[in-house]
Amino acid sequence: MNGCEISASVTALANFIACNFSSEQIEMLAAIFNQLGDTLITINVRQSLCEKKKEKPSA
């Protein structure tokens, strides 16, 4: 998927959720997806740092 396709898919999903879920459910889903994104970023950064540490020659 390219960037435009991803953006269109996310927008379609958001519209579906907005039309089919209550305000309370939308708030909960937004909080869950926000936490998921933050956690994925944290994991990715940690993995990148560990990989860089492995690649760095010992002095």
KEGUNU-873945 format. One line per field, with one value per residue: residue in one letter; residue number from 0; x, y, z of N, C-alpha, C in turn. Coordinates in Angstrom, 2 decimals. Example, Ala and Ser with C-alpha at 12.3 -4.5 7.8 and 13.67 -1.06 7.14 Angstrom:
2
res = (a | s)
n = (0 | 1)
npx = (13.19 | 12.85)
npy = (-5.69 | -2.25)
npz = (7.80 | 7.08)
capx = (12.30 | 13.67)
capy = (-4.50 | -1.06)
capz = (7.80 | 7.14)
cpx = (13.20 | 12.90)
cpy = (-3.30 | 0.03)
cpz = (7.80 | 7.87)
This chain:
59
res = (m | n | g | c | e | i | s | a | s | v | t | a | l | a | n | f | i | a | c | n | f | s | s | e | q | i | e | m | l | a | a | i | f | n | q | l | g | d | t | l | i | t | i | n | v | r | q | s | l | c | e | k | k | k | e | k | p | s | a)
n = (0 | 1 | 2 | 3 | 4 | 5 | 6 | 7 | 8 | 9 | 10 | 11 | 12 | 13 | 14 | 15 | 16 | 17 | 18 | 19 | 20 | 21 | 22 | 23 | 24 | 25 | 26 | 27 | 28 | 29 | 30 | 31 | 32 | 33 | 34 | 35 | 36 | 37 | 38 | 39 | 40 | 41 | 42 | 43 | 44 | 45 | 46 | 47 | 48 | 49 | 50 | 51 | 52 | 53 | 54 | 55 | 56 | 57 | 58)
npx = (0.84 | 0.53 | 1.20 | -1.09 | -3.13 | -3.11 | -3.85 | -6.44 | -7.69 | -7.56 | -9.11 | -11.57 | -12.11 | -12.30 | -14.58 | -16.49 | -16.49 | -17.34 | -19.94 | -21.21 | -20.84 | -21.32 | -20.85 | -19.41 | -18.20 | -16.62 | -14.87 | -13.51 | -12.34 | -10.67 | -8.91 | -7.72 | -6.51 | -4.76 | -3.05 | -2.03 | -0.58 | 1.37 | 2.70 | 3.71 | 5.53 | 7.32 | 8.34 | 9.54 | 11.52 | 13.11 | 14.01 | 15.49 | 17.51 | 18.80 | 19.74 | 21.54 | 23.38 | 24.47 | 25.73 | 27.71 | 31.15 | 33.15 | 35.07)
npy = (-1.19 | 2.20 | 5.57 | 7.18 | 5.29 | 4.11 | 6.31 | 6.80 | 4.41 | 4.49 | 6.77 | 5.88 | 3.82 | 5.35 | 6.88 | 4.83 | 3.88 | 6.21 | 6.41 | 4.15 | 3.59 | 4.44 | 7.63 | 7.22 | 4.74 | 5.45 | 7.26 | 5.48 | 3.71 | 5.53 | 6.24 | 3.75 | 3.18 | 5.34 | 4.79 | 2.37 | 3.23 | 4.90 | 2.98 | 1.24 | 2.97 | 3.41 | 0.78 | 0.39 | 2.43 | 1.59 | -0.89 | 0.00 | 1.47 | -0.60 | -2.13 | -0.31 | -0.13 | -2.69 | -2.64 | -0.76 | -0.53 | -1.97 | -0.12)
npz = (0.00 | -0.82 | 0.42 | -0.05 | -0.35 | 2.16 | 3.75 | 2.72 | 3.44 | 6.25 | 6.71 | 5.70 | 7.54 | 9.91 | 9.30 | 9.10 | 11.75 | 13.08 | 12.13 | 13.09 | 15.78 | 19.25 | 20.96 | 23.33 | 22.80 | 20.63 | 21.84 | 23.55 | 21.69 | 20.35 | 22.41 | 22.88 | 20.36 | 20.26 | 22.43 | 21.50 | 19.23 | 20.48 | 22.05 | 20.08 | 18.83 | 20.95 | 21.32 | 18.81 | 18.76 | 20.90 | 19.91 | 17.71 | 18.99 | 20.38 | 18.24 | 17.07 | 19.11 | 19.09 | 16.62 | 16.98 | 17.32 | 19.90 | 22.25)
capx = (0.00 | 1.26 | 0.71 | -2.46 | -4.03 | -3.20 | -4.65 | -7.84 | -8.20 | -7.75 | -10.26 | -12.78 | -12.34 | -12.78 | -15.96 | -17.32 | -16.62 | -18.15 | -21.34 | -21.76 | -20.57 | -21.75 | -19.79 | -18.59 | -17.39 | -15.63 | -13.86 | -12.71 | -11.51 | -9.64 | -7.91 | -7.01 | -5.63 | -3.70 | -2.09 | -1.38 | 0.42 | 2.47 | 3.43 | 4.46 | 6.66 | 8.27 | 8.99 | 10.38 | 12.68 | 13.96 | 14.66 | 16.49 | 18.64 | 19.52 | 20.45 | 22.67 | 24.36 | 25.12 | 26.55 | 28.80 | 32.31 | 33.60 | 36.32)
capy = (0.00 | 3.46 | 6.52 | 7.62 | 4.17 | 3.98 | 7.44 | 6.58 | 3.30 | 4.97 | 7.67 | 5.05 | 3.16 | 6.37 | 7.20 | 3.69 | 3.88 | 7.37 | 6.19 | 2.91 | 3.42 | 5.54 | 8.57 | 6.58 | 3.71 | 6.15 | 7.76 | 4.35 | 3.26 | 6.55 | 6.09 | 2.48 | 3.33 | 6.28 | 4.05 | 1.40 | 3.97 | 5.30 | 1.79 | 0.78 | 3.89 | 3.11 | -0.49 | 0.59 | 3.22 | 0.73 | -1.86 | 0.74 | 1.77 | -1.86 | -2.49 | 0.61 | -0.48 | -3.91 | -2.30 | 0.12 | -1.32 | -1.76 | 0.65)
capz = (0.00 | -0.79 | 1.42 | -0.36 | -0.07 | 3.63 | 4.23 | 2.34 | 4.25 | 7.63 | 6.67 | 5.55 | 8.82 | 10.84 | 8.93 | 9.48 | 13.21 | 13.46 | 11.75 | 13.62 | 17.19 | 20.11 | 21.35 | 24.36 | 22.15 | 19.82 | 22.77 | 24.02 | 20.58 | 20.12 | 23.47 | 22.65 | 19.19 | 20.63 | 23.26 | 20.62 | 18.45 | 21.37 | 22.45 | 18.92 | 18.67 | 22.02 | 21.00 | 17.64 | 19.16 | 21.73 | 19.02 | 16.93 | 19.88 | 20.65 | 17.01 | 16.91 | 20.14 | 18.61 | 15.46 | 17.40 | 17.75 | 21.28 | 22.35)
cpx = (0.88 | 0.59 | -0.73 | -3.47 | -4.20 | -4.07 | -6.13 | -8.45 | -8.48 | -8.96 | -11.57 | -13.12 | -12.89 | -14.23 | -16.91 | -17.56 | -17.53 | -19.64 | -22.00 | -21.53 | -21.06 | -20.55 | -18.86 | -17.68 | -16.29 | -14.51 | -12.94 | -11.79 | -10.38 | -8.53 | -7.07 | -6.04 | -4.49 | -2.63 | -1.33 | -0.27 | 1.62 | 3.33 | 4.27 | 5.68 | 7.73 | 9.04 | 9.96 | 11.65 | 13.64 | 14.71 | 15.76 | 17.72 | 19.46 | 20.32 | 21.67 | 23.78 | 25.14 | 26.09 | 27.77 | 29.96 | 32.71 | 34.93 | 37.24)
cpy = (1.24 | 4.41 | 6.96 | 6.53 | 3.96 | 5.08 | 7.24 | 5.46 | 3.72 | 5.90 | 6.89 | 4.35 | 4.15 | 6.74 | 6.07 | 3.68 | 5.02 | 7.16 | 5.01 | 2.68 | 4.64 | 6.45 | 7.94 | 5.52 | 4.35 | 6.69 | 6.64 | 3.85 | 4.25 | 6.43 | 4.83 | 2.62 | 4.31 | 5.57 | 3.04 | 2.08 | 4.37 | 4.10 | 1.24 | 1.67 | 3.60 | 1.83 | -0.32 | 1.37 | 2.37 | -0.29 | -1.19 | 1.04 | 0.51 | -2.29 | -1.60 | 0.27 | -1.72 | -3.61 | -1.47 | -0.74 | -0.97 | -1.03 | 0.06)
cpz = (0.00 | 0.23 | 1.20 | -0.05 | 1.43 | 4.19 | 3.92 | 3.17 | 5.68 | 7.70 | 6.56 | 6.86 | 9.85 | 10.57 | 9.32 | 10.98 | 13.65 | 13.19 | 12.47 | 15.11 | 17.97 | 20.44 | 22.37 | 23.74 | 21.30 | 20.71 | 23.24 | 22.91 | 20.29 | 21.16 | 23.26 | 21.49 | 19.47 | 21.45 | 22.41 | 19.81 | 19.29 | 21.76 | 21.29 | 18.67 | 19.71 | 21.73 | 19.84 | 17.98 | 19.98 | 20.88 | 18.20 | 17.76 | 20.17 | 19.43 | 16.80 | 17.91 | 19.71 | 17.48 | 15.86 | 17.88 | 19.18 | 21.29 | 23.37)
